[in-house]
């Protein structure tokens, strides 16, 4: 059985003042287990970005 995960990521804001238009993107990963797929997702997140959500498909 394989596990496919998709994640929504977003740029981290430069500070907490707000009012920023930050980019978002979607990543996906497939592996034998949830933990492996999650690790693959985490490895894809660029510096300065964060995961907002993870969904299993």
C-alpha positions in Angstrom: 0.0 0.0 0.0 1.3 3.5 -0.8 0.4 6.7 0.9 0.0 9.9 -1.1 0.1 13.2 0.7 -0.4 16.8 -0.5 0.7 19.8 1.4 -0.1 23.5 1.1 2.9 25.7 1.8 3.3 29.5 2.2 6.1 31.9 2.5 6.9 32.9 6.0 6.1 36.6 6.7 9.1 38.8 7.4 7.5 40.0 10.6 4.2 39.9 12.5 2.9 43.3 11.3 0.7 41.8 8.7 -0.5 43.2 5.4 1.7 41.0 3.2 0.7 39.1 0.1 2.5 35.9 0.5 2.8 33.2 -2.1 1.4 29.7 -1.6 2.1 26.5 -3.4 1.2 22.8 -3.3 3.6 19.9 -2.9 3.0 16.1 -3.1 4.8 13.0 -2.0 4.1 9.3 -2.3 5.8 6.6 -0.1 5.1 3.3 1.6 4.1 4.9 5.0 2.6 8.1 6.2 5.8 9.0 8.1 8.0 8.5 5.0 5.6 10.5 2.8 5.6 13.3 5.4 9.4 13.4 5.6 9.5 13.6 1.8 7.1 16.6 1.9 9.2 18.3 4.6 12.3 17.8 2.5 10.7 19.8 -0.4 9.7 22.9 1.7 12.1 25.7 0.6 13.9 27.8 3.1 11.7 30.7 4.3 8.4 28.7 3.7 6.2 26.7 6.0 3.6 23.9 5.7 0.1 25.1 6.4 -1.8 21.8 5.9 -1.3 18.2 4.9 -4.0 16.0 3.3 -4.0 12.3 2.5 -5.3 11.2 -0.9 
